[in-house]
Structure formats: structure tokens, C-alpha cells
Amino acid sequence: MNQRILTELNKEPNKTKQYVILVAVLLGAFIWSLSALNFNAMDEGGGKIAANILKGIVQPDTQLLFNGTKQGVPYLLFETICIAFLGTIFGAILSIPIAFLMAPSIMPKPVYLFMRAFVVVIRTIPALVYGLMFIRVTGPGPFAGVMTMSLTSIGMVSKLYVDVIEEIDTGILESMDSFGCTTFEKIRFGIIPQLIANFTSITIYRFDMNLRDATILGLVGAGGIGAPLIFAMNSYRWHQVGSILIGLIVLILIVEVISNYLRGKLVNG
């Protein structure tokens, strides 16, 4: 039996050459990429700044960390959560009709190809660029952050929604047709139950991503905790930097645990 297995394995094509070529290409690309890095820019100042940041995390500004005013970490984190949450909800709602328009099994080819190209364009532009654009339109603040989160969410959420729509069990709809169900009944009892769990899971996953992006958007003035963080760093107030980073770490860990639990419940039942 073992001899037969070895014989079959020996019949397999030898891919050593392909693997060697692949490793050589990757190694060459890695070495070529290193040429773009400027290691001479690293000096003692960078190491000192890194040490000060670590010191600020170990010895944070507790007054800022537990301050209940609008300048305190708890309020800034709450504002960041609100930006991410509202942006995710608006983006998810807008993604539903876009996803159906992108579904090849539902829409004619010109329609879904146009919508897919539209979504690709949305995904091409980085969130920071959208943030700067909305700040020019609406002014700095949380509203610009919400608009940015909504638009950037459409790019990913609608694409994942389409995958779920394409996996709908059409046999259920055909059975409902045979029973004489109306279009509304087929949507209510045949389509929505198949979509709701996966749609909700995708939305929660996107909220987890938006929470991190909302922090970065604050750096350009789109609300949230990012702006106080960059101001504290520019002013070399490392204890305040430590307080903000501790708040962010705790918040993201909590959201990560809750979102993973909810997504597991939704997908697995």
C-alpha cells in the first residue's frame, strides 16, 4: 500500500523549478523595495521620541484619561464611536440597493457592470482624501467624518453584500411561487431571512474597521480623538499621548471582542 502511494507521488510533476523561480522573484522584489527606504533618516531623536511615547503610556495623564468634560478621553472616544457607528449605518443602508444593482443574477449586464465600475471608483480613493474633501464642503468636525465613513463603507460593504445575494437559495423562491405567494411575501419570507444574518455580520465587521479609520480621520480634522492625539504629539505632551493611546487600545479591544461574538452568533446561529 505504501509502495503504491509512493509510486503515485512520484508521478506528480516536479515543481521545484517553479518554487525556486517564485522565491527568487520575491527575494528580488524585496531587495529592490529596500532601496526605496532611507535608513540614514533615522537618528537619536527618533529613538528618544519612541522612548517618550512608551513612557507616556506607562505614566499617562490620569486627569485627561478620566476627565468627564468634552476635552477628556471618554468623551472623545464616545464621539469617535458615534462617527464610526453612524457612518457604518448610513453606508450599509446605501449599499443595499447598490448591491442588488451589482448582482449579475438579478440585473442585466450593462447595469451591473456600470455599478461595479462605480463602486471600484469609490474604493480607489483613500478615506483621508474623502475626509479632506468633505472638510472643505461641510467644515471640520464630526459630520465630515460621518460622511467620509458612509462613502468609504459603500465600497467594501456593497461588494460583500453582492456575494451574499448571489448565494440565495432560489429553490425556496420557486417553492413559494408554486404556492402562489406574492412578490412581497417572497421578499419578506424567502429573501430577507436568507440575507439578514450575513448582512448584519458584514455591517458589524465594517463598523470594526470604521472605528479605526475614524481615529485616523481625526488627524485631518474630521472629528473624534485623532485631532487631540496629533496636537498632543506636536506639542510633545507625551503623557497626554499615552492617555489617548490607552483609551484607544481599551476601546478597540472591547469592540473587537463584542463584534467577534456577535458575528459568530449571527453566522453560526
C-alpha positions as semicolon CSV with decimal commas, in nm:
position;residue;x (nm);y (nm);z (nm)
1;M;0,000;0,000;0,000
2;N;0,279;0,239;0,095
3;Q;0,465;0,148;-0,222
4;R;0,160;0,233;-0,429
5;I;0,130;0,575;-0,260
6;L;0,500;0,646;-0,326
7;T;0,454;0,547;-0,690
8;E;0,161;0,783;-0,728
9;L;0,356;1,065;-0,562
10;N;0,648;1,009;-0,795
11;K;0,414;1,056;-1,090
12;E;0,335;1,409;-0,970
13;P;0,517;1,679;-1,171
14;N;0,828;1,819;-1,007
15;K;0,757;2,179;-0,914
16;T;1,097;2,252;-0,761
17;K;1,192;2,476;-1,052
18;Q;0,872;2,682;-1,021
19;Y;0,924;2,722;-0,647
20;V;1,285;2,833;-0,695
21;I;1,180;3,090;-0,955
22;L;0,900;3,217;-0,730
23;V;1,132;3,255;-0,430
24;A;1,393;3,429;-0,648
25;V;1,133;3,676;-0,780
26;L;1,000;3,753;-0,432
27;L;1,352;3,791;-0,292
28;G;1,448;4,021;-0,578
29;A;1,135;4,233;-0,525
30;F;1,209;4,252;-0,151
31;I;1,569;4,367;-0,208
32;W;1,458;4,617;-0,472
33;S;1,193;4,756;-0,231
34;L;1,458;4,809;0,037
35;S;1,634;5,051;-0,197
36;A;1,344;5,294;-0,153
37;L;1,398;5,313;0,224
38;N;1,620;5,582;0,367
39;F;1,775;5,442;0,680
40;N;2,001;5,748;0,715
41;A;1,696;5,948;0,823
42;M;1,687;5,754;1,149
43;D;1,874;5,936;1,424
44;E;1,888;5,956;1,801
45;G;1,587;6,190;1,805
46;G;1,359;5,920;1,667
47;G;1,464;5,673;1,933
48;K;1,414;5,936;2,202
49;I;1,064;6,014;2,077
50;A;0,975;5,642;2,075
51;A;1,103;5,612;2,432
52;N;0,895;5,916;2,537
53;I;0,580;5,765;2,383
54;L;0,635;5,441;2,574
55;K;0,699;5,642;2,889
56;G;0,375;5,832;2,832
57;I;0,181;5,503;2,806
58;V;0,338;5,376;3,129
59;Q;0,279;5,708;3,305
60;P;-0,034;5,854;3,142
61;D;-0,210;6,177;3,229
62;T;-0,482;6,030;3,452
63;Q;-0,663;6,362;3,475
64;L;-0,716;6,361;3,098
65;L;-0,789;5,988;3,091
66;F;-1,078;6,013;3,339
67;N;-1,193;6,366;3,256
68;G;-1,570;6,381;3,202
69;T;-1,569;6,704;3,000
70;K;-1,564;6,738;2,622
71;Q;-1,185;6,761;2,633
72;G;-1,148;6,430;2,817
73;V;-1,061;6,094;2,665
74;P;-1,401;5,928;2,744
75;Y;-1,597;6,193;2,553
76;L;-1,355;6,192;2,260
77;L;-1,379;5,813;2,239
78;F;-1,759;5,836;2,251
79;E;-1,751;6,087;1,965
80;T;-1,526;5,854;1,766
81;I;-1,768;5,563;1,824
82;C;-2,062;5,778;1,709
83;I;-1,881;5,879;1,390
84;A;-1,795;5,517;1,310
85;F;-2,145;5,389;1,401
86;L;-2,342;5,648;1,203
87;G;-2,107;5,618;0,908
88;T;-2,146;5,241;0,909
89;I;-2,526;5,254;0,932
90;F;-2,564;5,508;0,652
91;G;-2,311;5,323;0,437
92;A;-2,483;4,988;0,495
93;I;-2,826;5,128;0,406
94;L;-2,695;5,285;0,085
95;S;-2,510;4,962;0,000
96;I;-2,828;4,751;-0,012
97;P;-2,977;4,894;-0,335
98;I;-2,628;4,927;-0,486
99;A;-2,559;4,560;-0,411
100;F;-2,880;4,447;-0,582
101;L;-2,791;4,662;-0,884
102;M;-2,448;4,492;-0,890
103;A;-2,587;4,136;-0,879
104;P;-2,541;3,959;-1,217
105;S;-2,822;3,715;-1,143
106;I;-3,074;3,997;-1,099
107;M;-2,969;4,286;-1,321
108;P;-2,888;4,300;-1,695
109;K;-2,522;4,307;-1,785
110;P;-2,490;4,682;-1,867
111;V;-2,645;4,778;-1,532
112;Y;-2,434;4,559;-1,305
113;L;-2,113;4,636;-1,499
114;F;-2,177;5,010;-1,461
115;M;-2,248;4,976;-1,088
116;R;-1,942;4,760;-1,032
117;A;-1,726;5,022;-1,208
118;F;-1,888;5,291;-0,991
119;V;-1,803;5,101;-0,672
120;V;-1,446;5,039;-0,791
121;V;-1,403;5,415;-0,833
122;I;-1,531;5,472;-0,479
123;R;-1,289;5,213;-0,340
124;T;-0,994;5,361;-0,529
125;I;-0,989;5,690;-0,337
126;P;-0,842;5,666;0,017
127;A;-1,050;5,763;0,320
128;L;-0,817;6,051;0,408
129;V;-0,877;6,209;0,067
130;Y;-1,253;6,184;0,117
131;G;-1,208;6,333;0,463
132;L;-1,021;6,634;0,327
133;M;-1,284;6,680;0,056
134;F;-1,578;6,673;0,299
135;I;-1,397;6,907;0,538
136;R;-1,383;7,160;0,256
137;V;-1,754;7,115;0,191
138;T;-1,901;7,086;0,542
139;G;-1,619;7,230;0,751
140;P;-1,413;7,042;1,011
141;G;-1,597;6,834;1,265
142;P;-1,777;6,503;1,322
143;F;-2,022;6,550;1,031
144;A;-1,736;6,537;0,781
145;G;-1,619;6,216;0,949
146;V;-1,965;6,058;0,925
147;M;-1,994;6,144;0,555
148;T;-1,649;6,002;0,488
149;M;-1,725;5,678;0,675
150;S;-2,052;5,639;0,487
151;L;-1,892;5,676;0,146
152;T;-1,592;5,454;0,216
153;S;-1,818;5,186;0,367
154;I;-2,013;5,154;0,043
155;G;-1,707;5,031;-0,145
156;M;-1,649;4,726;0,071
157;V;-1,995;4,653;0,213
158;S;-2,177;4,654;-0,121
159;K;-1,920;4,416;-0,269
160;L;-1,967;4,169;0,018
161;Y;-2,345;4,210;0,003
162;V;-2,338;4,103;-0,362
163;D;-2,162;3,778;-0,270
164;V;-2,440;3,703;-0,020
165;I;-2,713;3,789;-0,272
166;E;-2,559;3,558;-0,531
167;E;-2,575;3,269;-0,282
168;I;-2,952;3,295;-0,226
169;D;-3,128;2,958;-0,247
170;T;-3,359;3,014;-0,543
171;G;-3,528;2,680;-0,474
172;I;-3,711;2,843;-0,183
173;L;-3,846;3,115;-0,410
174;E;-3,956;2,859;-0,668
175;S;-4,140;2,666;-0,396
176;M;-4,313;2,984;-0,283
177;D;-4,413;3,050;-0,644
178;S;-4,580;2,711;-0,659
179;F;-4,783;2,802;-0,350
180;G;-4,898;3,124;-0,515
181;C;-4,708;3,363;-0,286
182;T;-4,700;3,730;-0,381
183;T;-4,380;3,921;-0,457
184;F;-4,395;4,090;-0,115
185;E;-4,432;3,753;0,058
186;K;-4,137;3,613;-0,134
187;I;-3,922;3,909;-0,031
188;R;-4,046;3,901;0,330
189;F;-4,027;3,527;0,393
190;G;-3,794;3,399;0,120
191;I;-3,523;3,657;0,060
192;I;-3,483;3,865;0,377
193;P;-3,433;3,567;0,614
194;Q;-3,151;3,443;0,389
195;L;-2,980;3,783;0,384
196;I;-3,031;3,941;0,724
197;A;-2,777;3,739;0,925
198;N;-2,491;3,776;0,675
199;F;-2,575;4,140;0,604
200;T;-2,565;4,217;0,976
201;S;-2,238;4,027;1,020
202;I;-2,077;4,223;0,735
203;T;-2,203;4,550;0,881
204;I;-2,055;4,472;1,223
205;Y;-1,724;4,383;1,060
206;R;-1,724;4,714;0,874
207;F;-1,801;4,903;1,196
208;D;-1,493;4,744;1,349
209;M;-1,287;4,878;1,057
210;N;-1,454;5,220;1,063
211;L;-1,370;5,264;1,430
212;R;-1,001;5,252;1,343
213;D;-1,047;5,472;1,036
214;A;-1,240;5,730;1,239
215;T;-0,935;5,772;1,462
216;I;-0,717;5,841;1,159
217;L;-0,972;6,084;1,013
218;G;-0,947;6,288;1,331
219;L;-0,590;6,370;1,231
220;V;-0,720;6,581;0,942
221;G;-0,995;6,747;1,147
222;A;-1,290;6,515;1,077
223;G;-1,385;6,485;1,445
224;G;-1,306;6,218;1,700
225;I;-0,998;6,154;1,907
226;G;-0,744;6,179;1,626
227;A;-0,709;6,559;1,637
228;P;-0,623;6,580;2,012
229;L;-0,377;6,295;1,956
230;I;-0,183;6,476;1,682
231;F;-0,196;6,804;1,876
232;A;-0,052;6,634;2,183
233;M;0,224;6,473;1,976
234;N;0,314;6,800;1,805
235;S;0,332;6,969;2,145
236;Y;0,546;6,685;2,290
237;R;0,289;6,622;2,564
238;W;0,371;6,253;2,584
239;H;0,168;6,186;2,899
240;Q;-0,144;6,302;2,716
241;V;-0,046;6,093;2,415
242;G;-0,019;5,792;2,647
243;S;-0,365;5,861;2,792
244;I;-0,525;5,881;2,446
245;L;-0,348;5,566;2,323
246;I;-0,456;5,372;2,634
247;G;-0,817;5,477;2,574
248;L;-0,797;5,372;2,209
249;I;-0,642;5,035;2,292
250;V;-0,907;4,955;2,553
251;L;-1,190;5,069;2,325
252;I;-1,072;4,870;2,023
253;L;-1,017;4,556;2,233
254;I;-1,369;4,579;2,376
255;V;-1,525;4,639;2,035
256;E;-1,319;4,355;1,885
257;V;-1,441;4,104;2,144
258;I;-1,805;4,213;2,117
259;S;-1,807;4,223;1,734
260;N;-1,645;3,879;1,704
261;Y;-1,901;3,735;1,946
262;L;-2,196;3,891;1,763
263;R;-2,070;3,789;1,419
264;G;-2,015;3,433;1,540
265;K;-2,368;3,419;1,676
266;L;-2,519;3,556;1,357
267;V;-2,330;3,330;1,117
268;N;-2,334;3,010;1,321
269;G;-2,669;3,061;1,490
